[in-house]
Amino acid sequence: MKKCIITVYYLIDNFCKIYQEWERKRLIPSNNQRNKDGKLSLAELLTIDFFRN
């Protein structure tokens, strides 16, 4: 099971890197920036959600 979680996280993390770059290019530029980073990365959140459902 541990190997499965690591593999899924790796795949989701790679997807998130590509998706975030694509999203950054597609969005309208804005001067508003968040001051605080989230505690979990998008890949971590998606991996947790993947195994929760």
CHARMM internal coordinates of N, CA and C (Angstrom, degrees):
IC EDIT
DIST 1 N 1 CA 1.4544
DIST 1 CA 1 C 1.5312
ANGL 1 N 1 CA 1 C 110.91
DIST 1 C 2 N 1.3371
ANGL 1 CA 1 C 2 N 117.39
DIHE 1 N 1 CA 1 C 2 N -39.83
DIST 2 N 2 CA 1.4620
ANGL 1 C 2 N 2 CA 120.59
DIHE 1 CA 1 C 2 N 2 CA -178.82
DIST 2 CA 2 C 1.5274
ANGL 2 N 2 CA 2 C 110.86
DIHE 1 C 2 N 2 CA 2 C -61.00
DIST 2 C 3 N 1.3350
ANGL 2 CA 2 C 3 N 116.30
DIHE 2 N 2 CA 2 C 3 N -42.30
DIST 3 N 3 CA 1.4546
ANGL 2 C 3 N 3 CA 120.52
DIHE 2 CA 2 C 3 N 3 CA 179.82
DIST 3 CA 3 C 1.5311
ANGL 3 N 3 CA 3 C 110.36
DIHE 2 C 3 N 3 CA 3 C -64.25
DIST 3 C 4 N 1.3234
ANGL 3 CA 3 C 4 N 116.38
DIHE 3 N 3 CA 3 C 4 N -37.41
DIST 4 N 4 CA 1.4595
ANGL 3 C 4 N 4 CA 121.86
DIHE 3 CA 3 C 4 N 4 CA 178.71
DIST 4 CA 4 C 1.5324
ANGL 4 N 4 CA 4 C 110.46
DIHE 3 C 4 N 4 CA 4 C -63.54
DIST 4 C 5 N 1.3250
ANGL 4 CA 4 C 5 N 117.47
DIHE 4 N 4 CA 4 C 5 N -44.63
DIST 5 N 5 CA 1.4700
ANGL 4 C 5 N 5 CA 121.69
DIHE 4 CA 4 C 5 N 5 CA 179.80
DIST 5 CA 5 C 1.5244
ANGL 5 N 5 CA 5 C 110.43
DIHE 4 C 5 N 5 CA 5 C -62.95
DIST 5 C 6 N 1.3063
ANGL 5 CA 5 C 6 N 116.82
DIHE 5 N 5 CA 5 C 6 N -42.79
DIST 6 N 6 CA 1.4648
ANGL 5 C 6 N 6 CA 120.94
DIHE 5 CA 5 C 6 N 6 CA -179.69
DIST 6 CA 6 C 1.5280
ANGL 6 N 6 CA 6 C 110.43
DIHE 5 C 6 N 6 CA 6 C -64.78
DIST 6 C 7 N 1.3200
ANGL 6 CA 6 C 7 N 116.88
DIHE 6 N 6 CA 6 C 7 N -41.23
DIST 7 N 7 CA 1.4632
ANGL 6 C 7 N 7 CA 120.92
DIHE 6 CA 6 C 7 N 7 CA 178.59
DIST 7 CA 7 C 1.5212
ANGL 7 N 7 CA 7 C 111.08
DIHE 6 C 7 N 7 CA 7 C -64.34
DIST 7 C 8 N 1.3203
ANGL 7 CA 7 C 8 N 116.83
DIHE 7 N 7 CA 7 C 8 N -45.74
DIST 8 N 8 CA 1.4643
ANGL 7 C 8 N 8 CA 120.75
DIHE 7 CA 7 C 8 N 8 CA 179.31
DIST 8 CA 8 C 1.5211
ANGL 8 N 8 CA 8 C 109.91
DIHE 7 C 8 N 8 CA 8 C -63.03
DIST 8 C 9 N 1.3300
ANGL 8 CA 8 C 9 N 117.29
DIHE 8 N 8 CA 8 C 9 N -44.06
DIST 9 N 9 CA 1.4742
ANGL 8 C 9 N 9 CA 120.20
DIHE 8 CA 8 C 9 N 9 CA 178.83
DIST 9 CA 9 C 1.5298
ANGL 9 N 9 CA 9 C 110.19
DIHE 8 C 9 N 9 CA 9 C -60.40
DIST 9 C 10 N 1.3168
ANGL 9 CA 9 C 10 N 117.60
DIHE 9 N 9 CA 9 C 10 N -43.73
DIST 10 N 10 CA 1.4624
ANGL 9 C 10 N 10 CA 122.04
DIHE 9 CA 9 C 10 N 10 CA 179.99
DIST 10 CA 10 C 1.5299
ANGL 10 N 10 CA 10 C 110.52
DIHE 9 C 10 N 10 CA 10 C -58.85
DIST 10 C 11 N 1.3278
ANGL 10 CA 10 C 11 N 117.07
DIHE 10 N 10 CA 10 C 11 N -46.27
DIST 11 N 11 CA 1.4609
ANGL 10 C 11 N 11 CA 121.27
DIHE 10 CA 10 C 11 N 11 CA -179.30
DIST 11 CA 11 C 1.5372
ANGL 11 N 11 CA 11 C 111.47
DIHE 10 C 11 N 11 CA 11 C -65.91
DIST 11 C 12 N 1.3185
ANGL 11 CA 11 C 12 N 116.05
DIHE 11 N 11 CA 11 C 12 N -43.52
DIST 12 N 12 CA 1.4667
ANGL 11 C 12 N 12 CA 119.95
DIHE 11 CA 11 C 12 N 12 CA 179.31
DIST 12 CA 12 C 1.5205
ANGL 12 N 12 CA 12 C 110.36
DIHE 11 C 12 N 12 CA 12 C -66.00
DIST 12 C 13 N 1.3248
ANGL 12 CA 12 C 13 N 117.85
DIHE 12 N 12 CA 12 C 13 N -40.36
DIST 13 N 13 CA 1.4666
ANGL 12 C 13 N 13 CA 121.50
DIHE 12 CA 12 C 13 N 13 CA 179.67
DIST 13 CA 13 C 1.5294
ANGL 13 N 13 CA 13 C 110.68
DIHE 12 C 13 N 13 CA 13 C -61.96
DIST 13 C 14 N 1.3295
ANGL 13 CA 13 C 14 N 117.07
DIHE 13 N 13 CA 13 C 14 N -43.67
DIST 14 N 14 CA 1.4644
ANGL 13 C 14 N 14 CA 120.26
DIHE 13 CA 13 C 14 N 14 CA 177.76
DIST 14 CA 14 C 1.5276
ANGL 14 N 14 CA 14 C 110.83
DIHE 13 C 14 N 14 CA 14 C -62.92
DIST 14 C 15 N 1.3296
ANGL 14 CA 14 C 15 N 116.64
DIHE 14 N 14 CA 14 C 15 N -42.14
DIST 15 N 15 CA 1.4626
ANGL 14 C 15 N 15 CA 120.24
DIHE 14 CA 14 C 15 N 15 CA 177.29
DIST 15 CA 15 C 1.5259
ANGL 15 N 15 CA 15 C 110.46
DIHE 14 C 15 N 15 CA 15 C -60.55
DIST 15 C 16 N 1.3328
ANGL 15 CA 15 C 16 N 117.24
DIHE 15 N 15 CA 15 C 16 N -45.13
DIST 16 N 16 CA 1.4653
ANGL 15 C 16 N 16 CA 121.29
DIHE 15 CA 15 C 16 N 16 CA -177.46
DIST 16 CA 16 C 1.5207
ANGL 16 N 16 CA 16 C 111.69
DIHE 15 C 16 N 16 CA 16 C -62.14
DIST 16 C 17 N 1.3190
ANGL 16 CA 16 C 17 N 117.09
DIHE 16 N 16 CA 16 C 17 N -38.42
DIST 17 N 17 CA 1.4643
ANGL 16 C 17 N 17 CA 120.33
DIHE 16 CA 16 C 17 N 17 CA 178.68
DIST 17 CA 17 C 1.5262
ANGL 17 N 17 CA 17 C 110.60
DIHE 16 C 17 N 17 CA 17 C -62.46
DIST 17 C 18 N 1.3276
ANGL 17 CA 17 C 18 N 116.37
DIHE 17 N 17 CA 17 C 18 N -44.33
DIST 18 N 18 CA 1.4616
ANGL 17 C 18 N 18 CA 120.76
DIHE 17 CA 17 C 18 N 18 CA 179.27
DIST 18 CA 18 C 1.5204
ANGL 18 N 18 CA 18 C 110.09
DIHE 17 C 18 N 18 CA 18 C -68.23
DIST 18 C 19 N 1.3225
ANGL 18 CA 18 C 19 N 117.31
DIHE 18 N 18 CA 18 C 19 N -44.09
DIST 19 N 19 CA 1.4595
ANGL 18 C 19 N 19 CA 121.76
DIHE 18 CA 18 C 19 N 19 CA -177.86
DIST 19 CA 19 C 1.5288
ANGL 19 N 19 CA 19 C 111.60
DIHE 18 C 19 N 19 CA 19 C -64.35
DIST 19 C 20 N 1.3198
ANGL 19 CA 19 C 20 N 117.69
DIHE 19 N 19 CA 19 C 20 N -43.66
DIST 20 N 20 CA 1.4599
ANGL 19 C 20 N 20 CA 120.51
DIHE 19 CA 19 C 20 N 20 CA -178.52
DIST 20 CA 20 C 1.5304
ANGL 20 N 20 CA 20 C 110.99
DIHE 19 C 20 N 20 CA 20 C -65.11
DIST 20 C 21 N 1.3186
ANGL 20 CA 20 C 21 N 117.48
DIHE 20 N 20 CA 20 C 21 N -36.46
DIST 21 N 21 CA 1.4693
ANGL 20 C 21 N 21 CA 120.67
DIHE 20 CA 20 C 21 N 21 CA 176.30
DIST 21 CA 21 C 1.5271
ANGL 21 N 21 CA 21 C 109.94
DIHE 20 C 21 N 21 CA 21 C -66.59
DIST 21 C 22 N 1.3287
ANGL 21 CA 21 C 22 N 117.25
DIHE 21 N 21 CA 21 C 22 N -44.05
DIST 22 N 22 CA 1.4637
ANGL 21 C 22 N 22 CA 121.74
DIHE 21 CA 21 C 22 N 22 CA 178.13
DIST 22 CA 22 C 1.5253
ANGL 22 N 22 CA 22 C 110.28
DIHE 21 C 22 N 22 CA 22 C -62.39
DIST 22 C 23 N 1.3344
ANGL 22 CA 22 C 23 N 116.85
DIHE 22 N 22 CA 22 C 23 N -44.43
DIST 23 N 23 CA 1.4584
ANGL 22 C 23 N 23 CA 121.91
DIHE 22 CA 22 C 23 N 23 CA -179.11
DIST 23 CA 23 C 1.5314
ANGL 23 N 23 CA 23 C 111.05
DIHE 22 C 23 N 23 CA 23 C -63.16
DIST 23 C 24 N 1.3255
ANGL 23 CA 23 C 24 N 116.37
DIHE 23 N 23 CA 23 C 24 N -41.22
DIST 24 N 24 CA 1.4693
ANGL 23 C 24 N 24 CA 121.37
DIHE 23 CA 23 C 24 N 24 CA -179.61
DIST 24 CA 24 C 1.5259
ANGL 24 N 24 CA 24 C 110.93
DIHE 23 C 24 N 24 CA 24 C -60.95
DIST 24 C 25 N 1.3255
ANGL 24 CA 24 C 25 N 116.68
DIHE 24 N 24 CA 24 C 25 N -37.28
DIST 25 N 25 CA 1.4640
ANGL 24 C 25 N 25 CA 120.92
DIHE 24 CA 24 C 25 N 25 CA 179.68
DIST 25 CA 25 C 1.5273
ANGL 25 N 25 CA 25 C 111.74
DIHE 24 C 25 N 25 CA 25 C -74.19
DIST 25 C 26 N 1.3100
ANGL 25 CA 25 C 26 N 118.05
DIHE 25 N 25 CA 25 C 26 N -28.49
DIST 26 N 26 CA 1.4615
ANGL 25 C 26 N 26 CA 122.20
DIHE 25 CA 25 C 26 N 26 CA -174.85
DIST 26 CA 26 C 1.5331
ANGL 26 N 26 CA 26 C 113.67
DIHE 25 C 26 N 26 CA 26 C -88.25
DIST 26 C 27 N 1.3147
ANGL 26 CA 26 C 27 N 117.90
DIHE 26 N 26 CA 26 C 27 N -23.70
DIST 27 N 27 CA 1.4601
ANGL 26 C 27 N 27 CA 120.64
DIHE 26 CA 26 C 27 N 27 CA -176.27
DIST 27 CA 27 C 1.5223
ANGL 27 N 27 CA 27 C 111.57
DIHE 26 C 27 N 27 CA 27 C -78.19
DIST 27 C 28 N 1.3100
ANGL 27 CA 27 C 28 N 115.13
DIHE 27 N 27 CA 27 C 28 N 152.83
DIST 28 N 28 CA 1.4606
ANGL 27 C 28 N 28 CA 120.82
DIHE 27 CA 27 C 28 N 28 CA 175.12
DIST 28 CA 28 C 1.5243
ANGL 28 N 28 CA 28 C 108.00
DIHE 27 C 28 N 28 CA 28 C -72.70
DIST 28 C 29 N 1.3230
ANGL 28 CA 28 C 29 N 117.97
DIHE 28 N 28 CA 28 C 29 N 130.92
DIST 29 N 29 CA 1.4715
ANGL 28 C 29 N 29 CA 120.00
DIHE 28 CA 28 C 29 N 29 CA -179.48
DIST 29 CA 29 C 1.5334
ANGL 29 N 29 CA 29 C 111.56
DIHE 28 C 29 N 29 CA 29 C -59.04
DIST 29 C 30 N 1.3237
ANGL 29 CA 29 C 30 N 115.68
DIHE 29 N 29 CA 29 C 30 N 145.11
DIST 30 N 30 CA 1.4577
ANGL 29 C 30 N 30 CA 121.49
DIHE 29 CA 29 C 30 N 30 CA -179.59
DIST 30 CA 30 C 1.5235
ANGL 30 N 30 CA 30 C 109.13
DIHE 29 C 30 N 30 CA 30 C -142.02
DIST 30 C 31 N 1.3260
ANGL 30 CA 30 C 31 N 115.76
DIHE 30 N 30 CA 30 C 31 N 147.85
DIST 31 N 31 CA 1.4619
ANGL 30 C 31 N 31 CA 120.74
DIHE 30 CA 30 C 31 N 31 CA 176.63
DIST 31 CA 31 C 1.5203
ANGL 31 N 31 CA 31 C 112.10
DIHE 30 C 31 N 31 CA 31 C -84.03
DIST 31 C 32 N 1.3192
ANGL 31 CA 31 C 32 N 117.50
DIHE 31 N 31 CA 31 C 32 N -13.30
DIST 32 N 32 CA 1.4655
ANGL 31 C 32 N 32 CA 121.26
DIHE 31 CA 31 C 32 N 32 CA -179.66
DIST 32 CA 32 C 1.5240
ANGL 32 N 32 CA 32 C 110.00
DIHE 31 C 32 N 32 CA 32 C -76.27
DIST 32 C 33 N 1.3050
ANGL 32 CA 32 C 33 N 115.87
DIHE 32 N 32 CA 32 C 33 N 124.64
DIST 33 N 33 CA 1.4568
ANGL 32 C 33 N 33 CA 121.84
DIHE 32 CA 32 C 33 N 33 CA 179.79
DIST 33 CA 33 C 1.5199
ANGL 33 N 33 CA 33 C 109.03
DIHE 32 C 33 N 33 CA 33 C -128.29
DIST 33 C 34 N 1.3315
ANGL 33 CA 33 C 34 N 116.08
DIHE 33 N 33 CA 33 C 34 N 142.51
DIST 34 N 34 CA 1.4574
ANGL 33 C 34 N 34 CA 119.73
DIHE 33 CA 33 C 34 N 34 CA 174.54
DIST 34 CA 34 C 1.5160
ANGL 34 N 34 CA 34 C 109.05
DIHE 33 C 34 N 34 CA 34 C -72.34
DIST 34 C 35 N 1.3161
ANGL 34 CA 34 C 35 N 116.00
DIHE 34 N 34 CA 34 C 35 N 142.98
DIST 35 N 35 CA 1.4559
ANGL 34 C 35 N 35 CA 120.16
DIHE 34 CA 34 C 35 N 35 CA 179.38
DIST 35 CA 35 C 1.5245
ANGL 35 N 35 CA 35 C 112.32
DIHE 34 C 35 N 35 CA 35 C -90.47
DIST 35 C 36 N 1.3342
ANGL 35 CA 35 C 36 N 116.77
DIHE 35 N 35 CA 35 C 36 N -23.28
DIST 36 N 36 CA 1.4616
ANGL 35 C 36 N 36 CA 119.96
DIHE 35 CA 35 C 36 N 36 CA -177.99
DIST 36 CA 36 C 1.5197
ANGL 36 N 36 CA 36 C 109.94
DIHE 35 C 36 N 36 CA 36 C -115.26
DIST 36 C 37 N 1.3118
ANGL 36 CA 36 C 37 N 115.45
DIHE 36 N 36 CA 36 C 37 N 134.79
DIST 37 N 37 CA 1.4576
ANGL 36 C 37 N 37 CA 120.46
DIHE 36 CA 36 C 37 N 37 CA 173.02
DIST 37 CA 37 C 1.5190
ANGL 37 N 37 CA 37 C 108.44
DIHE 36 C 37 N 37 CA 37 C -82.68
DIST 37 C 38 N 1.3305
ANGL 37 CA 37 C 38 N 116.08
DIHE 37 N 37 CA 37 C 38 N 152.48
DIST 38 N 38 CA 1.4510
ANGL 37 C 38 N 38 CA 120.35
DIHE 37 CA 37 C 38 N 38 CA 175.01
DIST 38 CA 38 C 1.5206
ANGL 38 N 38 CA 38 C 110.89
DIHE 37 C 38 N 38 CA 38 C -69.40
DIST 38 C 39 N 1.3005
ANGL 38 CA 38 C 39 N 116.80
DIHE 38 N 38 CA 38 C 39 N 159.83
DIST 39 N 39 CA 1.4561
ANGL 38 C 39 N 39 CA 120.38
DIHE 38 CA 38 C 39 N 39 CA -179.16
DIST 39 CA 39 C 1.5226
ANGL 39 N 39 CA 39 C 111.44
DIHE 38 C 39 N 39 CA 39 C -79.15
DIST 39 C 40 N 1.3476
ANGL 39 CA 39 C 40 N 117.63
DIHE 39 N 39 CA 39 C 40 N -28.17
DIST 40 N 40 CA 1.4554
ANGL 39 C 40 N 40 CA 121.73
DIHE 39 CA 39 C 40 N 40 CA 177.69
DIST 40 CA 40 C 1.5270
ANGL 40 N 40 CA 40 C 109.42
DIHE 39 C 40 N 40 CA 40 C -115.40
DIST 40 C 41 N 1.3181
ANGL 40 CA 40 C 41 N 115.44
DIHE 40 N 40 CA 40 C 41 N 146.73
DIST 41 N 41 CA 1.4632
ANGL 40 C 41 N 41 CA 118.87
DIHE 40 CA 40 C 41 N 41 CA 176.51
DIST 41 CA 41 C 1.5254
ANGL 41 N 41 CA 41 C 109.26
DIHE 40 C 41 N 41 CA 41 C -75.81
DIST 41 C 42 N 1.3177
ANGL 41 CA 41 C 42 N 115.38
DIHE 41 N 41 CA 41 C 42 N 163.82
DIST 42 N 42 CA 1.4609
ANGL 41 C 42 N 42 CA 120.17
DIHE 41 CA 41 C 42 N 42 CA 177.88
DIST 42 CA 42 C 1.5221
ANGL 42 N 42 CA 42 C 110.21
DIHE 41 C 42 N 42 CA 42 C -59.33
DIST 42 C 43 N 1.3273
ANGL 42 CA 42 C 43 N 117.49
DIHE 42 N 42 CA 42 C 43 N -39.70
DIST 43 N 43 CA 1.4656
ANGL 42 C 43 N 43 CA 121.33
DIHE 42 CA 42 C 43 N 43 CA 179.71
DIST 43 CA 43 C 1.5330
ANGL 43 N 43 CA 43 C 110.86
DIHE 42 C 43 N 43 CA 43 C -63.68
DIST 43 C 44 N 1.3183
ANGL 43 CA 43 C 44 N 117.21
DIHE 43 N 43 CA 43 C 44 N -39.82
DIST 44 N 44 CA 1.4696
ANGL 43 C 44 N 44 CA 120.06
DIHE 43 CA 43 C 44 N 44 CA 178.20
DIST 44 CA 44 C 1.5156
ANGL 44 N 44 CA 44 C 111.22
DIHE 43 C 44 N 44 CA 44 C -64.73
DIST 44 C 45 N 1.3308
ANGL 44 CA 44 C 45 N 116.44
DIHE 44 N 44 CA 44 C 45 N -43.43
DIST 45 N 45 CA 1.4684
ANGL 44 C 45 N 45 CA 120.45
DIHE 44 CA 44 C 45 N 45 CA 178.83
DIST 45 CA 45 C 1.5238
ANGL 45 N 45 CA 45 C 111.24
DIHE 44 C 45 N 45 CA 45 C -62.94
DIST 45 C 46 N 1.3289
ANGL 45 CA 45 C 46 N 117.03
DIHE 45 N 45 CA 45 C 46 N -44.78
DIST 46 N 46 CA 1.4591
ANGL 45 C 46 N 46 CA 120.44
DIHE 45 CA 45 C 46 N 46 CA -179.68
DIST 46 CA 46 C 1.5194
ANGL 46 N 46 CA 46 C 112.09
DIHE 45 C 46 N 46 CA 46 C -66.40
DIST 46 C 47 N 1.3215
ANGL 46 CA 46 C 47 N 117.83
DIHE 46 N 46 CA 46 C 47 N -36.62
DIST 47 N 47 CA 1.4651
ANGL 46 C 47 N 47 CA 121.05
DIHE 46 CA 46 C 47 N 47 CA 178.19
DIST 47 CA 47 C 1.5186
ANGL 47 N 47 CA 47 C 110.49
DIHE 46 C 47 N 47 CA 47 C -65.72
DIST 47 C 48 N 1.3171
ANGL 47 CA 47 C 48 N 117.69
DIHE 47 N 47 CA 47 C 48 N -43.83
DIST 48 N 48 CA 1.4627
ANGL 47 C 48 N 48 CA 121.35
DIHE 47 CA 47 C 48 N 48 CA 177.24
DIST 48 CA 48 C 1.5227
ANGL 48 N 48 CA 48 C 109.99
DIHE 47 C 48 N 48 CA 48 C -60.89
DIST 48 C 49 N 1.3204
ANGL 48 CA 48 C 49 N 116.33
DIHE 48 N 48 CA 48 C 49 N -45.25
DIST 49 N 49 CA 1.4614
ANGL 48 C 49 N 49 CA 120.34
DIHE 48 CA 48 C 49 N 49 CA -179.92
DIST 49 CA 49 C 1.5225
ANGL 49 N 49 CA 49 C 110.93
DIHE 48 C 49 N 49 CA 49 C -64.76
DIST 49 C 50 N 1.3065
ANGL 49 CA 49 C 50 N 117.28
DIHE 49 N 49 CA 49 C 50 N -38.13
DIST 50 N 50 CA 1.4649
ANGL 49 C 50 N 50 CA 121.96
DIHE 49 CA 49 C 50 N 50 CA 179.13
DIST 50 CA 50 C 1.5245
ANGL 50 N 50 CA 50 C 111.10
DIHE 49 C 50 N 50 CA 50 C -58.86
DIST 50 C 51 N 1.3237
ANGL 50 CA 50 C 51 N 117.12
DIHE 50 N 50 CA 50 C 51 N -44.89
DIST 51 N 51 CA 1.4595
ANGL 50 C 51 N 51 CA 120.41
DIHE 50 CA 50 C 51 N 51 CA -178.02
DIST 51 CA 51 C 1.5299
ANGL 51 N 51 CA 51 C 112.78
DIHE 50 C 51 N 51 CA 51 C -83.21
DIST 51 C 52 N 1.3048
ANGL 51 CA 51 C 52 N 116.78
DIHE 51 N 51 CA 51 C 52 N -17.72
DIST 52 N 52 CA 1.4675
ANGL 51 C 52 N 52 CA 120.00
DIHE 51 CA 51 C 52 N 52 CA 178.41
DIST 52 CA 52 C 1.5160
ANGL 52 N 52 CA 52 C 110.64
DIHE 51 C 52 N 52 CA 52 C -73.35
DIST 52 C 53 N 1.3237
ANGL 52 CA 52 C 53 N 116.93
DIHE 52 N 52 CA 52 C 53 N -35.66
DIST 53 N 53 CA 1.4753
ANGL 52 C 53 N 53 CA 120.48
DIHE 52 CA 52 C 53 N 53 CA -177.44
DIST 53 CA 53 C 1.4723
ANGL 53 N 53 CA 53 C 111.08
DIHE 52 C 53 N 53 CA 53 C -92.06
END
COOR INIT
IC SEED 1 N 1 CA 1 C
IC BUILD
